[in-house]
């Protein structure tokens, strides 16, 4: 599915600053596109269908899942999330590069499906700092913050499954490190072609 292009799979605990880092990466590398995933949860304020997610009813999601249209899918916090095969093909078929945000289970599912990708885990500087960020953004209840922190512990423990780990203790440094990974992979692909 991704023979011609490059797929960068990115995971991060909620509150790590993943969206900010990836927005800056894509602003500096216009040749990298964002792969939009599907969710059955309701849009949050400011989110747009087809930009942040494809928002889909649970019935439609299950129907399309059963038809095999998803490269990977999971049920997380009582909602379905998934990656459409057609979306991956759209971005990688002609040598394109794309960033795909999934959780750890999503990364594992893609690997089990035999899809080639480079994986990057974006980590917070510490759980204490992550908790501060989650409470500061004030979009979750105290119970949800606790749940997200528990999930983060599990995610951080699995970060060694990723090709790269970038710690977001400073946004600009994290962006530069991520760009170095993207650029390094591009150079690696060129060398591979030259050696073939």
Secondary structure, DSSP 8 states (H G I E B T S, - for coil): --SSSEEEEEEE-TTS-HHHHHHHHHHH-TTEEEE--EE-S---TT--BTTTBEE--HHHHHHHHHTT-EEEEEEETTEEEEEEHHHHHHHHTTS-EEEEE--HHHHHHHHHTT---EEEEEEES-HHHHHHHHHHH--S-HHHHHHHHHHHHHHHHTGGGSSEEEEESSHHHHHHHHHHHHHHHHHHHHHHHHH-
